């Protein structure tokens, strides 16, 4: 019989952060957050899902040896926002390459906004909070998009709930087709600072969003690559305001 919590335990736990431990070496191989029986659902999924997911493959290896995954609740009785913070802090600590050479988690992604709020050197702190003004390269045509309603996913609601910063930055933008054709880079902006840079490869227009919302006229969806070493990343774009209620703006203005 698979493990599960009693209802009284679930109510006491509320939102929690947990770790899955490999009994072969007592190392953490996955960190997550959830409610209810979320901590146990990975092991149950490994029995019915044969995909080559690293987390599930690890669980299947453990089960195949007649062993059981160990479960630890790291923090509980949390709000969802608190759980995001605890989870991302632990993931960052266990995966930060400067002092973690072997203990790599099977988590597909690092902690939420690892660059912006996670572990960094004092020099990186200065870069983040003493941001230089953006200096657009001649010829680059930039689309600045506001992520003020989507960047903090623990607080995002409705259509602003997205899987990643990439998904938040690339869609769904109201603009003319001829303007979309010109865009070289998308700059996702939170509180006046560029948090993500995407090099545009293609785009299309859609009338239906991922949550079933409809757009008339259709909105633009871009596809591209995240540029992690872009000179535009973590720059101050306050000289290019979105305007009252605006969600997008362009650089250079006279090219659009």
Secondary structure, DSSP 8 states (H G I E B T S, - for coil): ------HHHHHHHBEEEEEEEETTTTEEEEEEEESTTHHHHHHHHHHH--S--HHHHHHHHHHHTT---EEEEEEEEE-HHHHHHHHHHHHHHHH-TTS-SS-----SS-STTHHHHS---HHHHHHHHS--B----TT--EEEEE-TTTSSTTT--GGG--SSHHHHHHS-B---HHHHTT--EEEEEETTEEEEEEEEEEEEEEEE-TTS-EEEEEEEEEEEEE-TT-TTTT-B-TTS---TT--EEEESGGG-
